[in-house]
């Protein structure tokens, strides 16, 4: 696949787009009279009529590909996601169909959650909230983010934004990615970096290399009482290994994602000590939907103009 693929759309042809909501369809049809949006639910089976002519499919957030759905789309050329995570689609599209994500749409909100969760966990706010609910006045000393040594595993858009947000806390910040570059260390260096980190933030995409990245060895290398923050995906962390460390009281964690997810009733993570847990809401702020719509519209405008696609997923 070319580095900058272009969708084959004749200058006078209509652009048929499958969308998950009428609001997105109406937003996209404002781009041009040539845009024809068709609201579909893949669970209902392959599209019919004009919808079957779609060149572009915009799946609902968090959805996958039902069996047989793509077989009903012979003209499909682009799957445009409204999220950054693409693991449900990588390797599952027909040859010649380009996969693009909405890089940046969830960045501000997710980075904000990372900072908020890390600050809350460092300052012991979950504990004090529980004490408030119980009507107990229990002063105590917690940790601090000011001057902390922070290791961000994942040097992409969200990781960089986290770094900018934390700059005011005078943290000693180190980025880690699969490949080392100017200001980024390699994941191969994690064993020597983890023991010095007060806070470890995980923001990697799901790949064969990152599934189970935070395993028992990774956690064992972290210093006593360090904080793990996961805003990536639950499968990146070995849940059982993390539970061992939390139960022993050696590590603390802030998780927005879990494995399994949603977390079932009675799962030991619910009652694990030292854990701040939210139900995959890091990107859930009002502006995220608007940014996702804008990312899709920007991509379709490039298609209409015959320009190269952006945010092509080719390194997952």
C-alpha positions as CSV (number, residue, x, y, z in Angstrom):
1,X,0.0,0.0,0.0
2,X,1.4,3.5,-0.9
3,X,2.5,5.7,2.0
4,X,-0.2,8.3,1.0
5,X,-3.0,6.3,-0.6
6,X,-5.7,8.1,-2.6
7,X,-9.3,6.9,-3.0
8,X,-10.3,6.3,-6.6
9,X,-13.4,8.5,-7.0
10,X,-14.3,10.0,-10.4
11,X,-14.7,13.7,-10.2
12,X,-18.5,13.6,-10.9
13,X,-19.2,10.4,-8.9
14,X,-21.2,10.4,-5.7
15,X,-19.5,9.4,-2.5
16,X,-21.6,6.9,-0.6
17,X,-20.7,6.7,3.1
18,X,-22.0,4.3,5.7
19,X,-22.5,6.0,9.1
20,X,-23.6,4.9,12.5
21,X,-25.9,7.9,13.2
22,X,-28.1,10.3,11.4
23,X,-26.3,13.2,13.1
24,X,-23.0,12.2,11.6
25,X,-24.7,11.6,8.2
26,X,-26.2,15.1,8.2
27,X,-22.8,16.6,9.2
28,X,-21.0,14.8,6.3
29,X,-23.7,15.6,3.7
30,X,-23.0,19.3,4.3
31,X,-19.6,18.9,2.7
32,X,-20.9,18.4,-0.8
33,X,-24.1,17.4,-2.7
34,X,-22.0,14.4,-3.9
35,X,-21.9,12.9,-0.4
36,X,-24.7,10.3,0.2
37,X,-24.8,9.1,3.8
38,X,-26.5,5.9,4.7
39,X,-27.2,5.0,8.3
40,X,-26.6,1.3,8.9
41,X,-26.3,-1.1,11.8
42,X,-23.8,-3.8,10.8
43,X,-25.6,-6.2,13.1
44,X,-28.5,-6.2,10.7
45,X,-26.4,-7.7,8.0
46,X,-24.8,-6.5,4.7
47,X,-26.2,-3.2,3.3
48,X,-28.7,-3.2,0.5
49,X,-29.7,-0.7,-2.2
50,X,-27.6,2.4,-2.6
51,X,-25.9,1.7,0.8
52,X,-24.3,-1.4,-0.8
53,X,-22.4,1.0,-3.2
54,X,-20.5,2.6,-0.3
55,X,-16.9,3.5,-0.9
56,X,-16.5,4.5,2.8
57,X,-17.6,3.0,6.0
58,X,-17.5,4.9,9.3
59,X,-18.0,2.3,12.1
60,X,-19.5,3.2,15.5
61,X,-17.0,3.7,18.2
62,X,-16.1,0.4,19.9
63,X,-17.7,-1.8,17.1
64,X,-16.1,-4.6,15.2
65,X,-16.8,-6.3,11.9
66,X,-19.7,-8.7,11.9
67,X,-19.3,-11.8,9.7
68,X,-20.4,-11.3,6.2
69,X,-20.8,-7.5,6.5
70,X,-17.9,-6.5,4.2
71,X,-18.9,-9.1,1.6
72,X,-21.9,-6.9,0.8
73,X,-19.6,-3.9,0.0
74,X,-17.9,-4.5,-3.3
75,X,-16.9,-0.9,-3.8
76,X,-15.5,-0.3,-0.3
77,X,-12.1,1.5,-0.4
78,X,-11.9,3.2,3.1
79,X,-12.8,2.3,6.6
80,X,-12.5,5.6,8.6
81,X,-12.6,5.1,12.4
82,X,-13.8,7.7,14.9
83,X,-11.3,6.5,17.4
84,X,-7.5,6.1,17.6
85,X,-7.6,2.5,18.6
86,X,-7.8,0.2,15.5
87,X,-7.1,-3.2,16.9
88,X,-10.6,-4.5,16.0
89,X,-10.0,-3.8,12.3
90,X,-6.3,-4.4,11.7
91,X,-5.7,-7.4,9.5
92,X,-9.5,-7.9,8.9
93,X,-10.1,-5.8,5.9
94,X,-10.1,-7.0,2.3
95,X,-7.0,-6.2,0.2
96,X,-7.1,-2.7,-1.2
97,X,-9.3,-1.3,1.6
98,X,-7.5,1.5,3.5
99,X,-7.9,1.7,7.3
100,X,-7.6,5.2,8.9
101,X,-8.1,6.3,12.5
102,X,-9.2,9.6,14.1
103,X,-5.8,10.4,15.6
104,X,-6.1,13.4,17.8
105,X,-9.9,13.3,18.4
106,X,-9.6,11.8,21.8
107,X,-6.2,13.2,22.6
108,X,-7.1,16.2,24.9
109,X,-9.6,14.3,27.0
110,X,-7.5,11.1,27.3
111,X,-4.4,13.1,28.3
112,X,-6.5,15.1,30.8
113,X,-7.8,11.8,32.4
114,X,-4.2,10.6,32.7
115,X,-3.2,13.7,34.5
116,X,-6.3,13.9,36.6
117,X,-6.1,10.2,37.6
118,X,-2.4,10.4,38.4
119,X,-2.9,13.5,40.5
120,X,-5.8,12.0,42.4
121,X,-4.0,8.7,43.0
122,X,-0.8,10.5,44.1
123,X,-2.6,12.8,46.5
124,X,-4.8,9.9,47.9
125,X,-8.1,11.5,46.8
126,X,-9.9,8.1,46.4
127,X,-9.1,7.3,50.0
128,X,-10.3,10.7,51.3
129,X,-13.5,10.4,49.2
130,X,-14.3,7.1,50.9
131,X,-13.6,8.6,54.3
132,X,-15.9,11.5,53.4
133,X,-18.7,9.0,52.5
134,X,-18.2,7.3,55.9
135,X,-18.2,10.6,57.7
136,X,-14.6,10.2,59.0
137,X,-12.0,13.0,59.4
138,X,-8.7,11.2,58.8
139,X,-5.8,13.4,58.0
140,X,-2.8,11.8,56.3
141,X,0.2,12.3,54.1
142,X,0.0,11.1,50.5
143,X,2.4,11.3,47.5
144,X,3.1,14.3,45.2
145,X,3.3,14.8,41.5
146,X,5.7,17.8,41.9
147,X,9.2,16.7,40.9
148,X,8.1,13.1,40.3
149,X,10.0,10.8,37.9
150,X,7.4,10.0,35.2
151,X,7.9,7.3,32.6
152,X,5.4,7.5,29.6
153,X,5.3,4.3,27.6
154,X,4.0,5.5,24.3
155,X,5.4,8.6,22.6
156,X,2.5,9.4,20.3
157,X,0.1,12.2,20.3
158,X,-1.6,11.5,23.7
159,X,1.8,10.8,25.4
160,X,3.2,14.1,24.1
161,X,0.1,15.9,25.3
162,X,0.4,14.3,28.8
163,X,4.0,15.6,28.9
164,X,3.0,19.1,28.1
165,X,0.2,19.0,30.7
166,X,2.6,17.8,33.3
167,X,5.3,20.3,32.6
168,X,4.0,22.7,35.2
169,X,4.7,20.1,37.9
170,X,8.4,20.1,37.1
171,X,8.3,16.3,36.6
172,X,11.4,14.4,35.4
173,X,9.7,12.9,32.3
174,X,11.0,10.1,30.1
175,X,9.3,8.8,26.9
176,X,9.6,5.2,25.8
177,X,8.6,3.7,22.5
178,X,9.3,0.7,20.4
179,X,12.1,2.5,18.6
180,X,14.5,4.9,20.2
181,X,14.9,8.4,18.7
182,X,16.2,11.8,19.8
183,X,14.2,12.2,23.0
184,X,12.7,8.8,23.3
185,X,14.1,5.6,24.8
186,X,13.5,2.1,23.5
187,X,11.2,-0.4,25.2
188,X,14.3,-2.6,25.3
189,X,15.5,-0.2,28.0
190,X,12.5,-0.6,30.2
191,X,14.2,-3.0,32.7
192,X,16.7,-0.2,33.6
193,X,14.1,2.7,33.5
194,X,11.3,1.2,35.5
195,X,13.1,1.0,38.9
196,X,13.6,4.8,39.0
197,X,10.0,5.8,38.0
198,X,7.5,7.1,40.5
199,X,4.7,7.1,38.0
200,X,4.5,4.8,34.9
201,X,1.9,5.8,32.3
202,X,0.9,3.3,29.6
203,X,-0.4,4.7,26.3
204,X,0.6,2.2,23.6
205,X,-1.6,0.8,20.8
206,X,-2.6,-2.8,20.9
207,X,-0.2,-4.9,18.8
208,X,1.3,-8.4,19.1
209,X,4.2,-6.7,20.9
210,X,2.1,-4.7,23.4
211,X,-0.4,-7.3,24.4
212,X,0.8,-8.4,27.9
213,X,3.6,-5.8,27.8
214,X,2.9,-5.0,31.5
215,X,3.5,-8.4,32.8
216,X,4.8,-9.8,36.1
217,X,8.4,-9.0,35.1
218,X,7.5,-5.4,34.1
219,X,5.6,-4.9,37.4
220,X,8.4,-6.5,39.5
221,X,10.8,-4.0,38.0
222,X,8.8,-1.0,39.2
223,X,9.9,0.6,42.5
224,X,8.0,0.0,45.7
225,X,4.9,2.2,46.0
226,X,5.1,3.4,42.4
227,X,1.9,4.2,40.5
228,X,0.9,2.5,37.2
229,X,-1.6,4.5,35.0
230,X,-3.2,2.6,32.1
231,X,-5.2,4.6,29.5
232,X,-4.3,2.2,26.6
233,X,-6.2,-1.0,26.5
234,X,-6.8,-3.6,29.2
235,X,-5.0,-6.4,27.3
236,X,-1.7,-4.5,27.6
237,X,-1.6,-5.3,31.4
238,X,-1.6,-8.8,32.9
239,X,-4.5,-8.4,35.2
240,X,-3.5,-11.4,37.5
241,X,0.0,-10.1,37.8
242,X,-1.2,-6.6,38.7
243,X,-3.6,-8.0,41.3
244,X,-0.7,-9.8,43.0
245,X,1.2,-6.5,43.3
246,X,-1.9,-4.5,44.4
247,X,-3.0,-7.1,47.0
248,X,0.5,-7.1,48.4
249,X,0.4,-3.3,48.7
250,X,3.6,-3.0,46.8
251,X,2.2,-1.0,43.9
252,X,-0.7,1.4,43.2
253,X,-2.6,1.8,40.0
254,X,-5.1,4.0,38.1
255,X,-7.0,2.2,35.3
256,X,-9.5,3.4,32.8
257,X,-9.4,0.1,30.9
258,X,-9.4,-3.5,32.2
259,X,-9.2,-7.1,30.9
260,X,-11.9,-8.3,30.9
261,X,-14.0,-5.3,30.0
262,X,-16.6,-4.4,31.1
263,X,-15.4,-5.6,34.5
264,X,-17.8,-8.3,35.7
265,X,-19.5,-8.2,39.1
266,X,-17.4,-9.7,41.8
267,X,-14.1,-9.4,39.9
268,X,-11.2,-8.9,42.4
269,X,-10.2,-5.6,40.7
270,X,-13.3,-4.0,42.2
271,X,-11.9,-4.4,45.7
272,X,-8.2,-4.3,45.0
273,X,-6.3,-2.0,47.4
274,X,-4.5,1.0,46.0
275,X,-6.6,1.1,42.8
276,X,-8.4,4.0,41.2
277,X,-10.8,2.6,38.6
278,X,-12.9,4.3,35.9
279,X,-15.1,2.5,33.3
280,X,-13.3,3.4,30.0
281,X,-14.3,7.0,30.1
282,X,-11.0,8.8,29.5
283,X,-12.2,10.2,26.2
284,X,-15.8,10.8,27.3
285,X,-16.1,14.6,27.3
286,X,-18.6,16.6,25.3
287,X,-16.1,18.0,22.8
288,X,-14.7,14.5,21.8
289,X,-17.7,13.7,19.6
290,X,-17.3,17.0,17.8
291,X,-13.6,16.4,17.2
292,X,-14.4,12.9,15.9
293,X,-17.0,14.2,13.5
294,X,-14.5,16.9,12.4
295,X,-11.8,14.2,11.8
296,X,-14.2,12.2,9.6
297,X,-15.3,15.3,7.7
298,X,-11.8,16.4,7.1
299,X,-10.9,12.9,5.7
300,X,-13.9,12.9,3.4
301,X,-13.1,16.3,2.1
302,X,-9.7,14.9,1.1
303,X,-11.4,12.1,-0.7
304,X,-13.7,14.6,-2.6
305,X,-10.6,16.7,-3.5
306,X,-8.6,13.7,-4.7
307,X,-6.0,14.2,-2.0
308,X,-4.0,11.7,-0.1
309,X,-5.5,10.2,3.1
310,X,-4.3,11.1,6.5
311,X,-3.9,9.0,9.7
312,X,-3.5,5.7,7.7
313,X,-3.0,2.8,10.1
314,X,0.0,0.9,8.9
315,X,2.2,0.4,12.0
316,X,0.0,-1.4,14.5
